[in-house]
């Protein structure tokens, strides 16, 4: 199944709140003919554009190829949360990789969030960044773990930006009886993801990167001087960077075996009244809860509730996204069960078996970063710097991430659809009955 075409109109942004509230971009030209460069980047999301930005500022000749529009994929459709840490908590990482590696991974994730904030500040990117993410526990028995984790992070990692919230304290911020408590993370934040991405594009182009849209890559040939092929161009370069995440498809089979696409869905309500805002989020924080089929939400700058959630069991978007999202929304906020949705949309991200990002060196001259498992705003952005550093001979962080054990999904890309169905069925049942 071709995820670049099965759910969307090629070359057009989805009908999302983000696209509707972003200044219309001039379509960049399609790659044509023979093109020579130092670095060819495949994918116009956070990873690709950030790599182009960091390489261009070092004076390298960079070409970026995007199959559709810049930010067309998950980078322009996601929940907008800039989360700290990896997808797994530090206690889990210490158990999996040892304390020393876990500490290094925390440092990477910490730098990722700092990089996002610094890029926004340095370049005046108007993306409405706001600090604060609440991690809400939908089971009372999770609170002991949450409290221990906050204490551990303070004691062992020196983190002072996490606050444990009991039920009453959480309800002062998130007045929903669905939750029993949680953690407030003031180092994390939220933003308009498409405006942020396009702000990075402006910086990259100002630095000299050449960026092409509607230029789908059909093949990559390795070797001493790799070649990247589209239907109308052939790019010759020294190094290829692949940053397509859930939309990699069969372009590089190694990524396809280790990174599984999974769909997410978001609805934007009509603007809320002041009283409705107070009944939903009393501070302008984002929320992500403890369900495996996670609910995540925040207020937009014009006070809509942007609510992500719902269960999807295949790669085709459901015909009625609104009905699917209303179910979890009504659990969290019964008073909004019938609220009008002005926009609903879906998108595809990439997850790994371990939920750790997948960095890999293919045939020496081809590098990739993907599988951010829902942490892509920060980690995808920082991946661009990591890749740029590796190309410049500073590969310490790239090598750390590439050395993490990575299991391939059973059956490879051919069996990902039935595997996704089984996994989502199991975890949906676990959320309901565990």
Kinemage of the C-alpha trace (Angstrom):
@kinemage 1
@onewidth
@group {chain A} dominant
@subgroup {mainchain}
@vectorlist {calphas} color= white
{ca unk a 1} P 0.000 0.000 0.000
{ca unk a 2} L 1.394 3.405 -0.996
{ca unk a 3} L 0.994 5.631 2.060
{ca unk a 4} L 1.959 8.700 0.045
{ca unk a 5} L -1.203 8.432 -2.041
{ca unk a 6} L -3.727 6.125 -0.362
{ca unk a 7} L -5.186 8.698 2.059
{ca unk a 8} L -4.314 12.085 0.569
{ca unk a 9} L -4.247 14.131 -2.595
{ca unk a 10} L -0.645 14.137 -3.830
{ca unk a 11} L 0.921 17.577 -3.785
{ca unk a 12} L -1.742 19.125 -1.544
{ca unk a 13} L -1.808 19.685 2.171
{ca unk a 14} L -4.549 17.835 4.095
{ca unk a 15} L -7.632 19.778 5.170
{ca unk a 16} L -6.276 20.329 8.669
{ca unk a 17} L -6.513 23.209 11.104
{ca unk a 18} L -2.773 23.634 10.709
{ca unk a 19} L -2.915 24.036 6.934
{ca unk a 20} L -5.910 26.377 7.203
{ca unk a 21} L -4.082 28.672 9.648
{ca unk a 22} L -0.732 28.771 7.847
{ca unk a 23} L 0.067 31.363 5.218
{ca unk a 24} L -0.136 29.699 1.824
{ca unk a 25} L 3.301 28.683 0.623
{ca unk a 26} L 4.524 29.231 -2.908
{ca unk a 27} L 5.028 25.827 -4.530
{ca unk a 28} L 8.723 25.216 -4.971
{ca unk a 29} L 9.899 23.864 -8.288
{ca unk a 30} L 10.151 20.190 -9.101
{ca unk a 31} L 13.639 18.660 -9.412
{ca unk a 32} L 14.543 18.342 -13.087
{ca unk a 33} L 17.512 16.947 -14.977
{ca unk a 34} L 20.956 16.191 -13.578
{ca unk a 35} L 21.860 17.866 -10.296
{ca unk a 36} L 25.163 17.713 -8.433
{ca unk a 37} L 25.545 18.496 -4.737
{ca unk a 38} L 27.428 17.517 -1.609
{ca unk a 39} L 24.431 16.164 0.298
{ca unk a 40} L 21.056 14.983 -0.995
{ca unk a 41} L 18.295 14.820 1.610
{ca unk a 42} L 15.128 12.788 1.055
{ca unk a 43} L 12.115 14.031 3.018
{ca unk a 44} L 10.826 17.515 3.813
{ca unk a 45} L 9.810 17.025 7.439
{ca unk a 46} L 11.604 17.950 10.654
{ca unk a 47} L 14.541 15.598 10.135
{ca unk a 48} L 15.189 16.492 6.514
{ca unk a 49} L 14.722 20.249 6.851
{ca unk a 50} L 16.736 20.417 10.073
{ca unk a 51} L 19.562 18.493 8.412
{ca unk a 52} L 19.477 20.892 5.462
{ca unk a 53} L 19.531 23.865 7.830
{ca unk a 54} L 22.498 22.610 9.852
{ca unk a 55} L 24.502 21.573 6.780
{ca unk a 56} L 23.790 24.736 4.799
{ca unk a 57} L 24.995 26.925 7.646
{ca unk a 58} L 28.315 25.056 7.426
{ca unk a 59} L 28.657 25.969 3.770
{ca unk a 60} L 27.813 22.614 2.186
{ca unk a 61} L 25.942 22.313 -1.114
{ca unk a 62} L 22.617 20.777 -0.047
{ca unk a 63} L 19.636 19.548 -2.065
{ca unk a 64} L 16.397 18.457 -0.378
{ca unk a 65} L 13.694 16.458 -2.167
{ca unk a 66} L 10.120 16.358 -0.865
{ca unk a 67} L 7.594 14.015 -2.525
{ca unk a 68} L 4.642 16.343 -1.834
{ca unk a 69} L 4.701 19.678 0.023
{ca unk a 70} L 7.087 20.643 2.807
{ca unk a 71} L 5.661 19.494 6.119
{ca unk a 72} L 3.026 17.462 4.274
{ca unk a 73} L 3.582 14.368 6.422
{ca unk a 74} L 3.542 13.941 10.192
{ca unk a 75} L 5.635 17.085 10.702
{ca unk a 76} L 2.705 19.241 9.620
{ca unk a 77} L -0.118 17.163 11.110
{ca unk a 78} L 0.940 16.117 14.620
{ca unk a 79} L -0.260 17.112 18.088
{ca unk a 80} L 2.393 19.822 18.389
{ca unk a 81} L 3.870 18.525 21.637
{ca unk a 82} L 7.569 19.151 22.279
{ca unk a 83} L 8.192 16.421 24.828
{ca unk a 84} L 11.215 15.844 27.018
{ca unk a 85} L 12.980 12.494 27.241
{ca unk a 86} L 12.702 9.500 24.966
{ca unk a 87} L 9.459 7.600 24.420
{ca unk a 88} L 10.427 5.360 27.358
{ca unk a 89} L 11.114 6.735 30.833
{ca unk a 90} L 14.597 6.729 32.375
{ca unk a 91} L 13.823 3.842 34.723
{ca unk a 92} L 12.968 1.682 31.705
{ca unk a 93} L 16.022 2.854 29.767
{ca unk a 94} L 18.343 2.057 32.667
{ca unk a 95} L 16.918 -1.456 32.772
{ca unk a 96} L 17.284 -1.923 29.017
{ca unk a 97} L 20.660 -0.300 28.348
{ca unk a 98} L 22.348 0.360 31.685
{ca unk a 99} L 22.693 3.564 33.668
{ca unk a 100} L 25.546 5.071 31.636
{ca unk a 101} L 23.764 4.749 28.294
{ca unk a 102} L 20.466 5.884 29.821
{ca unk a 103} L 22.146 9.060 31.074
{ca unk a 104} L 23.567 9.723 27.621
{ca unk a 105} L 20.127 9.210 26.088
{ca unk a 106} L 18.616 11.689 28.538
{ca unk a 107} L 21.272 14.216 27.535
{ca unk a 108} L 20.374 13.696 23.858
{ca unk a 109} L 16.662 14.199 24.536
{ca unk a 110} L 17.376 17.242 26.698
{ca unk a 111} L 19.431 18.803 23.898
{ca unk a 112} L 16.620 18.016 21.459
{ca unk a 113} L 14.106 20.150 23.352
{ca unk a 114} L 16.692 22.900 23.874
{ca unk a 115} L 17.443 22.889 20.136
{ca unk a 116} L 13.765 23.426 19.264
{ca unk a 117} L 13.486 26.340 21.694
{ca unk a 118} L 16.770 27.854 20.505
{ca unk a 119} L 15.822 27.655 16.823
{ca unk a 120} L 12.491 29.351 17.543
{ca unk a 121} L 14.179 32.104 19.556
{ca unk a 122} L 17.178 32.666 17.269
{ca unk a 123} L 15.131 32.894 14.082
{ca unk a 124} L 11.919 34.424 15.391
{ca unk a 125} L 9.771 31.518 14.216
{ca unk a 126} L 6.126 32.459 14.810
{ca unk a 127} L 4.673 29.120 15.870
{ca unk a 128} L 2.963 29.973 19.173
{ca unk a 129} L 5.273 27.972 21.431
{ca unk a 130} L 3.914 27.617 24.984
{ca unk a 131} L 5.651 25.805 27.888
{ca unk a 132} L 4.076 22.951 29.825
{ca unk a 133} L 2.829 19.405 29.185
{ca unk a 134} L 0.724 17.421 31.667
{ca unk a 135} L 1.102 13.641 31.665
{ca unk a 136} L -2.231 12.420 33.005
{ca unk a 137} L -2.770 8.978 34.557
{ca unk a 138} L -6.046 7.297 33.631
{ca unk a 139} L -5.488 4.538 36.237
{ca unk a 140} L -5.026 5.277 39.948
{ca unk a 141} L -2.464 2.482 40.253
{ca unk a 142} L -0.095 4.338 37.905
{ca unk a 143} L 0.414 7.158 40.408
{ca unk a 144} L 2.992 5.346 42.521
{ca unk a 145} L 5.198 4.912 39.488
{ca unk a 146} L 4.715 8.547 38.466
{ca unk a 147} L 5.684 9.805 41.920
{ca unk a 148} L 8.792 7.585 42.032
{ca unk a 149} L 9.809 8.746 38.582
{ca unk a 150} L 9.629 12.416 39.541
{ca unk a 151} L 11.713 11.715 42.647
{ca unk a 152} L 14.229 9.695 40.644
{ca unk a 153} L 14.625 12.391 38.009
{ca unk a 154} L 15.191 15.015 40.684
{ca unk a 155} L 17.664 12.883 42.652
{ca unk a 156} L 19.590 11.079 39.893
{ca unk a 157} L 19.337 13.494 36.969
{ca unk a 158} L 19.000 16.875 38.661
{ca unk a 159} L 15.697 17.616 36.897
{ca unk a 160} L 13.694 20.275 38.739
{ca unk a 161} L 11.030 20.915 36.075
{ca unk a 162} L 8.817 17.905 36.895
{ca unk a 163} L 6.039 18.156 39.484
{ca unk a 164} L 3.950 15.235 40.710
{ca unk a 165} L 0.214 16.010 40.779
{ca unk a 166} L -2.280 14.194 42.972
{ca unk a 167} L -5.903 13.950 41.848
{ca unk a 168} L -6.945 17.336 43.233
{ca unk a 169} L -3.841 19.086 41.897
{ca unk a 170} L -4.287 17.610 38.434
{ca unk a 171} L -7.967 18.611 38.381
{ca unk a 172} L -6.934 22.206 39.104
{ca unk a 173} L -5.209 22.105 35.708
{ca unk a 174} L -7.199 19.459 33.817
{ca unk a 175} L -10.745 19.281 35.264
{ca unk a 176} L -11.601 15.791 34.005
{ca unk a 177} L -12.782 12.907 36.172
{ca unk a 178} L -11.156 10.538 33.706
{ca unk a 179} L -7.786 11.130 35.399
{ca unk a 180} L -6.423 10.303 38.846
{ca unk a 181} L -3.280 12.454 38.885
{ca unk a 182} L -0.124 12.834 36.866
{ca unk a 183} L 3.001 14.885 36.264
{ca unk a 184} L 3.490 18.456 35.059
{ca unk a 185} L 6.563 18.922 32.847
{ca unk a 186} L 7.460 22.600 32.485
{ca unk a 187} L 10.516 21.905 30.325
{ca unk a 188} L 8.235 20.473 27.634
{ca unk a 189} L 5.830 22.573 25.561
{ca unk a 190} L 3.584 22.777 22.532
{ca unk a 191} L 3.455 24.681 19.246
{ca unk a 192} L 1.862 24.970 15.796
{ca unk a 193} L 3.802 22.183 14.060
{ca unk a 194} L 3.387 23.283 10.445
{ca unk a 195} L 4.325 26.908 11.136
{ca unk a 196} L 7.362 25.659 13.035
{ca unk a 197} L 8.419 23.397 10.151
{ca unk a 198} L 8.008 26.116 7.555
{ca unk a 199} L 9.986 28.483 9.768
{ca unk a 200} L 12.851 25.974 9.638
{ca unk a 201} L 12.469 25.843 5.845
{ca unk a 202} L 12.972 29.604 5.615
{ca unk a 203} L 16.152 29.357 7.674
{ca unk a 204} L 17.468 26.476 5.552
{ca unk a 205} L 16.795 28.273 2.259
{ca unk a 206} L 18.306 31.500 3.566
{ca unk a 207} L 21.429 29.474 4.328
{ca unk a 208} L 21.590 28.273 0.728
{ca unk a 209} L 19.845 24.893 0.719
{ca unk a 210} L 18.075 24.065 -2.549
{ca unk a 211} L 14.644 22.607 -1.809
{ca unk a 212} L 12.373 20.888 -4.320
{ca unk a 213} L 8.732 19.837 -3.882
{ca unk a 214} L 6.617 17.296 -5.786
{ca unk a 215} L 9.874 15.383 -6.314
{ca unk a 216} L 9.251 11.849 -5.186
{ca unk a 217} L 12.335 9.669 -4.913
{ca unk a 218} L 11.925 6.300 -6.600
{ca unk a 219} L 15.384 4.817 -6.030
{ca unk a 220} L 18.625 5.390 -4.170
{ca unk a 221} L 21.847 3.863 -5.474
{ca unk a 222} L 24.780 3.675 -3.061
{ca unk a 223} L 28.463 3.557 -3.813
{ca unk a 224} L 31.368 6.016 -3.666
{ca unk a 225} L 29.143 8.716 -5.185
{ca unk a 226} L 25.490 7.837 -4.578
{ca unk a 227} L 22.691 8.686 -6.982
{ca unk a 228} L 19.131 9.604 -6.028
{ca unk a 229} L 16.479 9.094 -8.714
{ca unk a 230} L 13.098 10.795 -9.174
{ca unk a 231} L 10.769 10.581 -12.166
{ca unk a 232} L 12.376 13.695 -13.646
{ca unk a 233} L 15.779 14.093 -12.034
{ca unk a 234} L 18.990 12.343 -11.076
{ca unk a 235} L 20.967 13.782 -8.178
{ca unk a 236} L 24.629 12.881 -7.752
{ca unk a 237} L 26.120 13.518 -4.312
{ca unk a 238} L 28.660 12.485 -1.703
{ca unk a 239} L 26.129 11.462 0.967
{ca unk a 240} L 22.400 10.717 1.084
{ca unk a 241} L 20.261 11.459 4.140
{ca unk a 242} L 16.877 9.718 4.398
{ca unk a 243} L 14.351 11.251 6.798
{ca unk a 244} L 10.951 9.949 5.704
{ca unk a 245} L 9.886 8.267 8.969
{ca unk a 246} L 6.475 6.576 8.521
{ca unk a 247} L 6.384 7.378 4.810
{ca unk a 248} L 9.634 5.580 3.866
{ca unk a 249} L 7.757 2.720 2.193
{ca unk a 250} L 10.054 0.430 0.210
{ca unk a 251} L 12.690 3.067 -0.490
{ca unk a 252} L 15.163 1.442 1.915
{ca unk a 253} L 14.121 -2.021 3.027
{ca unk a 254} L 16.202 -1.880 6.192
{ca unk a 255} L 14.130 1.069 7.462
{ca unk a 256} L 10.915 -0.617 6.390
{ca unk a 257} L 11.754 -3.693 8.463
{ca unk a 258} L 12.541 -1.668 11.596
{ca unk a 259} L 10.038 1.217 11.414
{ca unk a 260} L 6.314 0.556 11.190
{ca unk a 261} L 3.906 3.238 10.001
{ca unk a 262} L 0.976 3.940 12.299
{ca unk a 263} L -1.823 6.453 11.819
{ca unk a 264} L -2.920 9.166 14.205
{ca unk a 265} L -6.018 11.362 14.072
{ca unk a 266} L -6.878 14.836 15.366
{ca unk a 267} L -10.011 16.969 15.504
{ca unk a 268} L -10.168 20.731 15.963
{ca unk a 269} L -13.333 21.949 17.635
{ca unk a 270} L -14.991 25.275 17.013
{ca unk a 271} L -13.478 28.031 19.209
{ca unk a 272} L -14.430 27.478 22.847
{ca unk a 273} L -16.154 30.048 25.028
{ca unk a 274} L -14.252 31.279 28.123
{ca unk a 275} L -16.412 29.023 30.329
{ca unk a 276} L -15.753 26.028 28.080
{ca unk a 277} L -12.009 26.701 28.185
{ca unk a 278} L -12.122 26.679 31.996
{ca unk a 279} L -13.971 23.352 31.913
{ca unk a 280} L -11.263 21.786 29.771
{ca unk a 281} L -7.811 23.292 30.468
{ca unk a 282} L -7.380 25.929 33.151
{ca unk a 283} L -3.788 26.607 32.154
{ca unk a 284} L -2.498 26.680 28.595
{ca unk a 285} L -0.700 23.357 28.884
{ca unk a 286} L -0.803 20.382 26.538
{ca unk a 287} L -1.938 17.001 27.855
{ca unk a 288} L -0.920 13.450 26.999
{ca unk a 289} L -2.418 10.568 28.939
{ca unk a 290} L -1.312 7.106 29.993
{ca unk a 291} L -3.435 5.068 27.591
{ca unk a 292} L -1.458 3.032 25.076
{ca unk a 293} L -3.844 4.290 22.391
{ca unk a 294} L -2.989 7.705 23.714
{ca unk a 295} L -5.204 10.768 24.024
{ca unk a 296} L -3.290 13.998 23.489
{ca unk a 297} L -4.671 17.497 23.296
{ca unk a 298} L -4.129 21.207 23.794
{ca unk a 299} L -5.690 24.576 23.058
{ca unk a 300} L -4.907 26.356 19.817
{ca unk a 301} L -4.037 30.035 19.813
{ca unk a 302} L -7.667 30.841 18.950
{ca unk a 303} L -8.925 28.589 21.799
{ca unk a 304} L -10.056 25.547 19.895
{ca unk a 305} L -9.490 22.177 21.508
{ca unk a 306} L -7.144 20.155 19.303
{ca unk a 307} L -7.849 16.586 20.412
{ca unk a 308} L -5.946 13.552 19.139
{ca unk a 309} L -7.006 9.982 19.801
{ca unk a 310} L -9.043 7.053 18.571
{ca unk a 311} L -8.258 3.555 17.433
{ca unk a 312} L -7.398 2.736 13.821
{ca unk a 313} L -6.707 -0.802 12.661
{ca unk a 314} L -5.418 -0.338 9.130
{ca unk a 315} L -3.605 2.101 6.900
{ca unk a 316} L -6.630 3.615 5.206
{ca unk a 317} L -8.068 6.526 7.158
{ca unk a 318} L -11.590 5.828 8.435
{ca unk a 319} L -14.405 7.441 6.497
{ca unk a 320} L -15.682 9.189 9.607
{ca unk a 321} L -12.708 10.448 11.602
{ca unk a 322} L -14.973 12.701 13.651
{ca unk a 323} L -17.033 9.781 14.982
{ca unk a 324} L -13.884 7.883 15.909
{ca unk a 325} L -12.448 10.821 17.884
{ca unk a 326} L -15.733 11.637 19.649
{ca unk a 327} L -15.524 8.378 21.587
{ca unk a 328} L -12.345 9.165 23.574
{ca unk a 329} L -13.213 12.878 23.713
{ca unk a 330} L -16.542 12.091 25.398
{ca unk a 331} L -14.746 9.898 27.959
{ca unk a 332} L -12.395 12.712 28.922
{ca unk a 333} L -14.853 15.596 28.556
{ca unk a 334} L -18.485 14.399 28.507
{ca unk a 335} L -19.671 18.002 28.214
{ca unk a 336} L -18.009 18.228 24.778
{ca unk a 337} L -19.426 14.976 23.418
{ca unk a 338} L -21.471 16.757 20.745
{ca unk a 339} L -19.312 19.821 20.126
{ca unk a 340} L -18.828 20.866 16.519
{ca unk a 341} L -15.590 19.865 14.792
{ca unk a 342} L -14.390 22.385 12.213
{ca unk a 343} L -11.504 20.185 11.055
{ca unk a 344} L -10.583 16.505 11.280
{ca unk a 345} L -7.528 14.888 9.750
{ca unk a 346} L -5.138 11.956 9.928
{ca unk a 347} L -1.449 11.392 9.409
{ca unk a 348} L 1.195 8.700 9.575
{ca unk a 349} L 4.126 8.493 11.961
{ca unk a 350} L 6.758 5.807 12.493
{ca unk a 351} L 7.268 3.579 15.522
{ca unk a 352} L 9.895 0.954 16.348
{ca unk a 353} L 9.684 -2.268 18.348
{ca unk a 354} L 11.630 -0.689 21.218
{ca unk a 355} L 10.025 2.778 20.822
{ca unk a 356} L 13.560 4.137 20.488
{ca unk a 357} L 14.541 6.117 17.368
{ca unk a 358} L 16.205 4.164 14.581
{ca unk a 359} L 19.471 5.654 13.310
{ca unk a 360} L 21.351 3.666 10.703
{ca unk a 361} L 24.259 3.880 8.261
{ca unk a 362} L 23.415 2.143 4.979
{ca unk a 363} L 26.255 1.221 2.633
{ca unk a 364} L 28.485 3.814 4.275
{ca unk a 365} L 27.343 6.826 2.276
{ca unk a 366} L 23.621 6.661 3.102
{ca unk a 367} L 22.457 7.705 6.590
{ca unk a 368} L 18.952 7.695 8.020
{ca unk a 369} L 17.032 8.680 11.150
{ca unk a 370} L 13.430 7.660 11.765
{ca unk a 371} L 11.080 5.811 14.117
{ca unk a 372} L 10.635 8.641 16.622
{ca unk a 373} L 7.528 6.938 18.030
{ca unk a 374} L 5.561 10.079 18.801
{ca unk a 375} L 8.522 12.193 19.979
{ca unk a 376} L 9.303 13.577 16.550
{ca unk a 377} L 8.955 17.335 17.045
{ca unk a 378} L 11.989 17.470 19.327
{ca unk a 379} L 13.882 14.318 18.352
{ca unk a 380} L 13.241 14.749 14.624
{ca unk a 381} L 14.560 18.294 14.756
{ca unk a 382} L 17.636 17.296 16.738
{ca unk a 383} L 18.212 14.343 14.409
{ca unk a 384} L 19.059 16.923 11.737
{ca unk a 385} L 21.904 18.279 13.846
{ca unk a 386} L 23.072 14.760 14.736
{ca unk a 387} L 23.175 13.806 11.050
{ca unk a 388} L 24.923 17.037 10.086
{ca unk a 389} L 27.517 16.458 12.802
{ca unk a 390} L 28.088 12.889 11.610
{ca unk a 391} L 28.697 14.074 8.060
{ca unk a 392} L 31.251 16.520 9.442
{ca unk a 393} L 33.079 13.754 11.290
{ca unk a 394} L 31.480 14.329 14.706
{ca unk a 395} L 29.595 11.049 14.918
{ca unk a 396} L 29.574 10.398 18.694
{ca unk a 397} L 25.815 10.946 19.145
{ca unk a 398} L 24.907 9.274 15.855
{ca unk a 399} L 26.983 6.233 16.816
{ca unk a 400} L 25.359 6.106 20.275
{ca unk a 401} L 21.882 5.945 18.756
{ca unk a 402} L 22.857 3.647 15.894
{ca unk a 403} L 24.337 1.182 18.405
{ca unk a 404} L 21.065 0.733 20.310
{ca unk a 405} L 19.660 -2.782 19.827
{ca unk a 406} L 16.934 -2.700 17.195
{ca unk a 407} L 14.588 -5.582 16.450
{ca unk a 408} L 12.914 -5.830 13.074
{ca unk a 409} L 9.136 -6.230 12.980
{ca unk a 410} L 8.149 -9.839 12.238
{ca unk a 411} L 7.566 -10.485 8.567
{ca unk a 412} L 8.964 -7.166 7.378
{ca unk a 413} L 6.943 -4.589 5.464
{ca unk a 414} L 4.711 -7.178 3.821
{ca unk a 415} L 3.121 -8.167 7.153
{ca unk a 416} L 2.948 -4.737 8.754
{ca unk a 417} L -0.761 -4.239 8.050
{ca unk a 418} L -1.964 -7.447 9.772
{ca unk a 419} L 0.592 -6.894 12.545
{ca unk a 420} L -0.776 -3.389 13.090
{ca unk a 421} L -4.326 -4.769 13.291
{ca unk a 422} L -3.342 -7.353 15.904
{ca unk a 423} L -1.296 -4.895 17.951
{ca unk a 424} L -3.965 -2.202 18.008
{ca unk a 425} L -6.658 -4.752 18.909
{ca unk a 426} L -4.583 -6.027 21.826
{ca unk a 427} L -3.638 -2.630 23.206
{ca unk a 428} L -7.154 -1.260 22.807
{ca unk a 429} L -8.424 -4.186 24.888
{ca unk a 430} L -5.681 -3.566 27.450
{ca unk a 431} L -6.706 0.092 27.746
{ca unk a 432} L -10.312 -0.920 28.373
{ca unk a 433} L -9.904 -3.795 30.776
{ca unk a 434} L -6.426 -3.735 32.336
